[in-house]
Amino acid sequence: MRNKNGYLIIFGLLVVVLVILFATDIIGSPFRLQETQSTNINEVTNTVEKIKNEVKIGLTMNEMKELYGSNYIVVNDNGDLENGNDEHWKYRLLGDANYKPTSADHEIDEEGILSGKAGVELFIGWKDKKITLFTISYLGTDKHIHFYSNVHGNVEESIIK
């Protein structure tokens, strides 16, 4: 009986040591990596849903700054966007802060989104300091780039790549 109790004690100590090693990330990092990737996808999904619920046609510039701050890019479209807007902004959310896209600001950063360096791109068109259109570009859970647009209240969603 003594050997059986000894084995149970050793087994119990081994379990305790393994739990401590996993809990402190000393071992088990591949499991943590999957959890982190899943969290990032969840962050993207949650951010997109938040934008869809908060950003509305007719919202003012000041209201938009209250919601998402002043960390946006004033987009120079070089005349490519013939939609009658006075100004365009782009917010880059959840991406790598040090990442610099190679595409023009008025284009979707497909390379950055597919690589995970760009999280969610929110593009806004302004007329008389009110939103007339906005688009959201992001990587979906299916690993394709999704594109949501709301132009004058007409909503469309598509997969572009």
Backbone torsions as a table, in degrees:
resi	resn	phi	psi	omega
1	MET	NA	-32.3	-177.5
2	ARG	-62.6	-40.6	178.9
3	ASN	-64.0	-38.7	179.7
4	LYS	-63.0	-44.2	177.4
5	ASN	-65.1	-36.9	177.8
6	GLY	-62.7	-43.6	178.1
7	TYR	-65.1	-39.1	178.5
8	LEU	-64.4	-40.5	178.3
9	ILE	-65.2	-45.4	179.2
10	ILE	-62.5	-44.4	179.2
11	PHE	-61.7	-43.9	178.7
12	GLY	-61.6	-42.9	178.1
13	LEU	-65.1	-39.0	178.7
14	LEU	-62.9	-42.9	178.0
15	VAL	-61.9	-44.9	179.7
16	VAL	-60.8	-44.4	179.7
17	VAL	-62.5	-44.5	179.1
18	LEU	-62.8	-41.9	178.2
19	VAL	-61.4	-43.8	179.4
20	ILE	-63.5	-43.6	-179.9
21	LEU	-63.4	-41.4	176.9
22	PHE	-68.0	-43.2	-177.1
23	ALA	-64.8	-31.9	-178.6
24	THR	-94.7	6.6	178.4
25	ASP	66.1	17.0	176.4
26	ILE	-70.0	-37.9	171.1
27	ILE	-128.8	160.8	176.4
28	GLY	94.8	14.0	-177.0
29	SER	-60.8	-31.1	176.6
30	PRO	-60.1	-34.1	177.7
31	PHE	-68.4	-39.0	179.3
32	ARG	-66.0	-37.3	-179.3
33	LEU	-62.3	-44.8	177.8
34	GLN	-60.9	-41.2	179.6
35	GLU	-62.4	-41.3	179.7
36	THR	-65.5	-45.0	178.9
37	GLN	-60.9	-42.3	178.4
38	SER	-62.2	-40.5	178.6
39	THR	-63.6	-40.8	179.2
40	ASN	-62.8	-42.1	177.4
41	ILE	-64.0	-40.5	176.9
42	ASN	-63.9	-38.5	178.1
43	GLU	-62.6	-43.5	178.8
44	VAL	-62.1	-49.6	-179.9
45	THR	-58.8	-45.1	179.4
46	ASN	-64.6	-40.3	179.4
47	THR	-65.2	-42.8	179.2
48	VAL	-62.4	-44.7	179.0
49	GLU	-63.5	-38.5	178.2
50	LYS	-62.9	-44.5	178.9
51	ILE	-61.5	-46.8	-179.5
52	LYS	-58.9	-34.2	-179.1
53	ASN	-82.2	-29.8	-173.5
54	GLU	-97.3	-40.1	-174.7
55	VAL	-84.9	127.0	-176.1
56	LYS	-133.4	149.4	172.5
57	ILE	-60.0	134.0	-179.8
58	GLY	97.4	-11.8	176.7
59	LEU	-61.0	142.3	-178.4
60	THR	-87.1	165.4	177.7
61	MET	-59.0	-43.8	179.9
62	ASN	-64.0	-40.4	177.7
63	GLU	-63.9	-38.8	178.8
64	MET	-65.9	-41.3	177.7
65	LYS	-64.1	-35.4	176.6
66	GLU	-64.2	-37.6	-178.6
67	LEU	-76.8	-45.1	-170.3
68	TYR	-123.2	4.0	176.4
69	GLY	81.0	-171.6	-176.8
70	SER	-106.8	15.0	-179.6
71	ASN	-90.2	65.4	179.3
72	TYR	-124.4	166.8	177.5
73	ILE	-108.2	130.8	170.3
74	VAL	-79.8	117.1	-171.1
75	VAL	-82.5	128.6	171.1
76	ASN	-96.5	108.7	-175.6
77	ASP	-90.6	-2.5	-179.5
78	ASN	51.5	33.8	178.2
79	GLY	79.6	3.5	-178.4
80	ASP	-72.5	-29.7	-175.6
81	LEU	-97.3	100.0	-178.6
82	GLU	-99.6	65.1	-177.0
83	ASN	-115.7	8.1	175.8
84	GLY	78.8	8.3	179.6
85	ASN	-81.3	154.8	178.4
86	ASP	-81.6	-33.1	-172.6
87	GLU	-156.5	157.0	176.8
88	HIS	-133.5	141.1	176.2
89	TRP	-122.5	155.1	171.9
90	LYS	-134.9	127.2	171.2
91	TYR	-102.4	134.0	172.1
92	ARG	-110.1	113.0	-173.7
93	LEU	-114.1	141.8	174.2
94	LEU	68.2	9.5	-180.0
95	GLY	-92.6	178.9	175.2
96	ASP	-69.3	120.0	-176.2
97	ALA	-61.1	-25.9	-178.8
98	ASN	-91.7	-3.9	-177.6
99	TYR	-74.4	133.3	177.3
100	LYS	-119.1	110.6	-178.8
101	PRO	-65.5	151.5	176.5
102	THR	-93.0	-15.8	-179.9
103	SER	-82.7	160.7	176.8
104	ALA	-67.0	153.0	-177.0
105	ASP	-61.0	-29.7	-178.8
106	HIS	-84.8	0.1	177.4
107	GLU	-104.3	155.5	175.3
108	ILE	-73.5	131.5	179.8
109	ASP	-82.4	75.9	-177.0
110	GLU	-59.4	-44.5	-179.2
111	GLU	-60.0	-46.4	-179.2
112	GLY	-66.6	-41.2	-179.7
113	ILE	-66.7	-46.2	-179.2
114	LEU	-65.0	-33.1	-179.4
115	SER	-81.6	-13.6	-177.5
116	GLY	87.9	0.8	179.4
117	LYS	-78.4	-24.8	174.9
118	ALA	-113.3	129.3	-177.0
119	GLY	-88.3	-76.8	-178.9
120	VAL	-129.1	131.9	175.9
121	GLU	-110.0	124.6	177.6
122	LEU	-113.4	115.2	-178.5
123	PHE	-108.6	133.0	-175.0
124	ILE	-128.8	135.6	173.4
125	GLY	-106.7	133.3	-176.1
126	TRP	-116.7	138.6	170.9
127	LYS	-137.5	124.0	-177.6
128	ASP	54.5	39.4	176.6
129	LYS	63.6	24.4	175.4
130	LYS	-129.3	147.4	-179.5
131	ILE	-68.9	127.9	173.4
132	THR	-108.4	-24.0	178.5
133	LEU	-155.8	152.9	169.8
134	PHE	-151.2	149.3	177.7
135	THR	-130.1	153.2	177.4
136	ILE	-128.4	127.3	176.6
137	SER	-119.5	133.8	-175.6
138	TYR	-163.7	163.6	176.8
139	LEU	-89.3	121.1	179.7
140	GLY	-80.8	172.9	179.1
141	THR	-64.8	-18.1	178.3
142	ASP	-86.9	5.4	178.7
143	LYS	68.6	23.5	174.2
144	HIS	-112.5	154.3	177.0
145	ILE	-79.2	125.3	178.4
146	HIS	-103.7	147.2	-177.6
147	PHE	-132.4	119.0	177.6
148	TYR	-112.1	131.7	177.1
149	SER	-133.5	142.8	173.8
150	ASN	-130.4	103.5	-178.5
151	VAL	-115.2	111.7	-178.8
152	HIS	52.8	33.5	178.1
153	GLY	91.8	-7.2	177.4
154	ASN	-89.7	111.0	-174.9
155	VAL	-97.5	133.8	175.0
156	GLU	-138.0	146.3	174.5
157	GLU	-130.9	140.5	179.8
158	SER	-154.1	166.8	173.5
159	ILE	-107.8	125.7	-175.6
160	ILE	-104.4	-15.7	179.0
161	LYS	-165.0	NA	NA
